[in-house]
Amino acid sequence: MAESDGVDSAGAPEKAFYVTTPIYYVNDAPHIGHAYTTVAGDVLTRWHRQRGERVHFLTGTDEHGEKILRAAEANGMTPQQWCDHMVESAWKPMLAAIDAANDDFIRTTELRHTGPVQQFLRVLHDRGEVYEGTYTGPYCVACEEFKLPGELLQPGDRCPVHDRPVEQLSEENYFFRLSAYQDRLLAHYRDHPQFVQPDSARNEVVRFVESGLQDLSLSRSTFDWGVSVPWDSSHVVYVWIDALQNYITAAGWGSDPQRFAGLWPADVHLVGKDILRFHAVIWPAMLMAAGLALPTTVFANGWLLVGGEKMSKTKLTGIPPQRITDHFGSDAYRYYFLRELSFGQDGSFSWESMAQRYTSELANDFGNLASRLTSMVERYRDGSLPAPAPEPALAGALEKTVLLADDRMCAMDFQAGLAAVFDYVRLVNGYVTDSAPWVLAKDPARAADLDRVLYATAESLRALAVLLNPVMPKSCARLWTSLGAEAALGPLAAQRVQDAGRWGLLQAGSQVRKSEVLFPRLPDDEPAP
Ligand code: ME8
């Protein structure tokens, strides 16, 4: 699919590659765990954009429910004031700090969401999917979830995620007939092995559903901070039932059918493994109940651990992303988390490993290659790039690198995708060292060899700028400009991932300018914050 105008030959909008993050609770400020899922979503969408596809990246905030109500009360604000304050002062600045290029930001208190949520509830009600009943059970307000007694930590009936005592709740509620979907869900998992990823998450979900499903309470009547149930205003919609719908309401369900047709179903819901069941069990059952298509993939990322524990807003153990981006910049931040951790597994952040990757991979391997090449073209060829020449040793490896990186990044195996690209960076560094252009430059008889080495290195950097642009857009734009490459580094034909491995795209005579240092050296005596 060509990027061009996003319209197919019949004039209908092409369905976009639609990626979502969870919508985050605004009870507190974001930490690097939230930013982790958002960076992954941003890189995934930028990668597909760089392939020339029409893409749509949604993130946003989850603003209803008891947890938010309590946070607002504790801070002496109305819930709406609190949400407005947190979105503007904490959540949107976090997106700017990590350089997220989301196409939309949904807030669950927006009318474009609350109206369609009520419509959706009516659809479920009219289809006989809802009944009135009573439920009593242990409830964790931090999770906004009823727990199964067997899941609780002992002693003291504690939530397994938050390690805090649960509360007993007994309520007259409306219920969704989730239990009726067990067989249909199991059939869907069986027929669509890509629906839940990675495999460990899929196995967990299948086991959970096989063990039987209980109906789900979809309303609350003990507080009123939520979307009111359309047929009974003494109830508000359970915050999770409300929140999951953001993926369709932001896409225009219930308000803009044409927009919805161009976006839904979502291609990837990225979620942390803590909220996997909501996305891989409850959400598809709700969609089935309403007669809507299911998302293609729910991918559960692992937890970012600090000191061996999951960071948590509730426990106030979170590190704000800005503490790291202020020091290393957003490009290095984005690179680090995707390169260091295996996306579906738990992993730890450490300041030392961040500094180490920054220095060895970004500053020394990649940044240095760019400054070596651009300064040599300036010095030896007055900034004018020599004519294209074949260099089979690099061209063959580049072609393989592009195929492997594309395959891995599309599969959300970011770690392997980046490892493949950086293997190529090291290969080119070795090539420059072995070819010793500074020696060739001293011998006029070897001018053609020098031209070939300079061109091959520049051409490799051209491809690297394309491949790394989705991850490190700021440095790659600078590199692109300093190579004298034409037009902005967007998904135009010559800049598509699929073409990145074609040799000879940089033009003879391109004006190469010594690049400013892409990744400045870290001060030696900088203390870890
Ligand atoms: O659960 N490691 O919001 P939330 C990795 N509003 N990822 C982490 C993380 C960590 N330590 N901590 C948080 C909610 N995350 C609901 C979602 S969606 C319809 C509603 C990421 O603010 C991860 O993606 O608690 C996790 O699922 C999400 O933040 C939870 O954010």
Residues whose N, C-alpha, C, O or C-beta is under 5 A from the ligand:
A	BS01	ME8	P22 I23 Y24 Y25 G33 H34 Y36 T37 D62 A243 L244 V271 G272 I275 G302 W303 L304 K310 M311
